[in-house]
Amino acid sequence: MTGTNEQEKKQIKRPRGLKKASMANKKAKVEEPETDLNEEDMTLVMEGDVDEVEELRLIYESACEKLAEDQDKGKLLLNGTVHEADRLLRNWGEEPVPSKFYLTYGSALFDLSELQDKPEDATEYLNIAIERLDSALEKAKEEGNEKFWELNFVVGKAYLSKARITRETSKEDDSELVKKALEHFEVVFDSIPKEDEDAEVSRKLNALNVAAELIRLYTEVYNDWEEKEKLYKWAEEKFTNLLQVNESYFQTLVSLGGCYLAMANSRLEKLDDDKEEEEEDEEETPTDDLAKEYLEKAIKHLTAAESRIDGGGVEVSRLLTLLGEAQINLGNMEENEEAQYALYQQAVDNLKKASTVGGEDFALPEQFGDFLEEWENELQDEN
């Protein structure tokens, strides 16, 4: 940015952590509802000639839909799914229990674990969920359906969630749990579709994207670059594979761009830490060819995603903010003043747009508001 002094550069360096904050906001906490489950909610979905396993699945799907609009009602329906599964299992006859039954049972328990306020409560639900999902895996093996992708997807999520709680609460080694999560996610990716041809394939591609994104986000529990890099590389490879199926897949373009941005930020944080250990007083942004390469790739994929948007909304604002962050960070590393100014100007345009198109549901993070204010003040000083 032409005319900025060293203190000003320090103020606008690398506003990090945006992706983590946005994901944390999505995962709202839910109080335990005091009302009882309405029987009508349980029976509305049970229309037509369906068996009890399918009925259970319909209750669960209804719960997932309700969670998006009313978390209290969705949580009640998840509890209803678990209660109904308990009842069915107690009264099951001599026929083998199908893997799909245990999948629904375990999925509802896993979702409930994600809605708990206390880690110990989450762990209790999670352990039971894994027991039910392990039963599903055994049944799937008996059925000759070991590659059941939906099952392996949920099992992978459960192990990753348990790894996070284990690391955050007890500081114990999480490596085996992460390894199990990756193994189950790999099963899902082993049968990646060749092309996006119908709604069912799109559903699977979305699940694959979520799996890779969860692994990418898990890097945030680590401080060591080498530990982070292993998971970054795994996620990068999976996102790239998904784009080979559909190079215009918006969510994967955003996810891969966000992955590269996180990789760059982690590299720069490592360099910052190394400089502190060397007790150097320089405030300039460290120069790192790998971090610069990651930022360029981030901008490439986020710009490709931007070219596919039509309209506004919170997701568009988040995309534009990620793009603005990548442009600021790359600008901080740019030695050519004209190129640096151009990157800052692009970031300003994207951040201003992000602050408006998201409506009342989106607030521009404070560090980017400070950057815009600094930019405007500098322009006034120059004029």
C-alpha positions, 0 to 999 in steps of 0.5 A, spaced: 500 500 500 503 506 497 505 510 503 504 506 509 509 506 514 512 500 518 506 500 524 501 501 519 503 494 515 503 491 522 496 493 523 494 490 517 498 483 516 494 477 515 488 477 519 487 469 520 482 465 523 476 467 519 474 460 517 475 457 524 471 463 526 465 462 521 465 454 522 464 455 530 458 460 529 455 455 525 455 450 530 450 453 535 449 450 542 442 448 544 439 447 551 436 441 553 428 442 551 423 442 557 417 440 552 416 433 550 416 430 543 410 431 540 407 424 537 404 428 531 412 430 529 413 422 529 408 420 525 407 425 519 413 422 516 410 415 516 406 415 510 405 410 505 407 402 505 414 402 508 417 398 513 420 399 520 427 400 518 425 405 513 420 409 518 426 410 523 430 413 517 424 417 515 424 420 522 431 421 522 431 425 516 425 429 519 430 431 525 435 433 520 431 437 516 428 440 523 435 442 525 436 447 520 430 451 522 428 449 529 434 446 533 430 445 539 424 441 535 430 437 531 433 435 537 427 432 540 426 428 533 433 426 534 431 423 541 425 420 538 429 417 533 433 414 538 427 412 543 424 408 537 430 405 535 431 402 542 424 400 542 425 396 535 431 393 537 428 390 544 422 387 540 426 385 534 425 378 532 429 372 529 431 376 522 438 379 522 438 386 524 440 390 517 446 395 517 441 400 515 438 400 522 444 401 526 446 406 521 440 410 523 441 409 530 448 411 530 447 417 526 442 420 531 446 419 537 452 422 533 448 428 531 446 428 539 453 428 541 454 434 537 449 438 540 451 437 547 454 443 551 459 439 556 464 435 553 463 429 558 455 429 555 458 429 548 463 423 550 457 419 553 453 420 546 459 419 542 461 412 545 454 409 544 454 412 537 460 408 535 458 402 539 452 402 534 456 404 528 461 398 529 455 394 529 453 397 523 460 395 520 459 388 522 452 387 519 455 390 513 460 386 512 455 380 513 451 383 508 457 383 503 457 391 503 463 393 506 464 399 502 457 402 504 459 409 503 454 413 508 456 408 513 463 409 513 462 417 512 458 417 519 463 412 522 469 417 520 466 423 523 464 420 529 472 418 530 474 425 528 469 428 533 472 423 539 479 425 537 478 432 538 474 431 544 480 427 547 485 432 545 481 438 548 479 435 554 485 430 556 491 432 552 491 424 550 494 422 544 489 422 538 493 419 533 489 412 533 483 416 532 485 420 527 488 414 523 481 411 524 477 417 521 482 417 515 481 410 514 473 410 513 473 417 509 478 413 504 473 408 503 468 413 501 473 416 496 475 409 494 468 409 490 468 416 488 463 418 482 466 419 475 461 424 474 456 428 477 450 425 473 444 425 478 441 427 485 444 421 489 451 422 486 451 430 488 449 428 495 455 423 495 460 428 492 457 433 498 459 428 503 466 427 500 467 435 500 464 435 507 469 429 509 475 433 506 473 439 510 473 436 516 480 433 516 482 440 513 479 444 519 482 438 524 489 441 523 487 447 527 488 443 534 495 442 532 501 447 533 506 443 529 507 445 522 509 438 520 502 435 523 498 440 520 501 439 513 500 431 513 492 433 514 492 439 509 496 435 504 490 429 505 485 434 504 488 438 498 488 431 494 481 429 496 479 436 494 483 436 487 480 429 486 473 432 487 474 437 482 476 432 477 469 430 477 466 437 476 471 442 475 465 448 477 463 445 483 462 451 487 463 448 494 469 444 493 472 451 489 471 454 496 473 449 500 480 448 496 481 455 496 480 456 504 485 450 504 490 453 501 489 460 505 490 456 511 496 452 509 499 459 507 497 462 514 500 456 518 506 457 514 507 464 515 505 463 523 511 458 523 516 463 520 513 468 525 514 463 531 521 462 528 523 469 528 521 470 535 525 464 537 531 468 534 529 474 537 529 478 531 525 485 532 523 486 524 516 487 523 516 485 516 512 480 513 516 473 512 518 471 505 516 464 504 516 461 497 511 456 499 506 460 503 506 465 497 505 459 492 499 457 497 496 464 497 496 464 489 493 458 489 487 460 494 486 466 490 485 462 483 480 457 486 476 462 490 476 467 484 473 461 480 468 460 485 466 467 485 465 467 478 460 462 479 456 466 484 449 469 482 446 473 487 448 474 495 447 471 501 452 469 507 455 464 503 457 469 498 460 474 503 464 468 507 467 467 500 468 474 498 472 475 505 476 469 504 478 472 498 479 478 501 484 475 506 488 471 501 489 478 497 491 482 503 496 476 505 499 476 498 499 483 498 503 483 505 509 479 501 509 483 495 515 487 494 513 491 488 509 497 490 504 497 484 502 490 485 501 490 492 497 496 491 493 492 486 492 486 491 490 491 496 485 494 492 482 488 490 481 486 497 478 492 499 473 491 493 471 484 495 471 486 503 466 492 501 462 487 497 462 482 502 459 487 508 453 488 504 451 482 500 450 478 506 445 482 509 443 482 516 446 475 517 453 477 516 458 481 520 464 483 517 470 480 522 473 486 526 480 485 523 477 486 516 473 492 518 479 495 521 483 494 514 478 498 510 478 504 515 485 504 514 485 504 507 480 510 507 484 514 512 490 513 507 486 515 501 484 521 505 491 523 507 494 522 500 488 527 497 
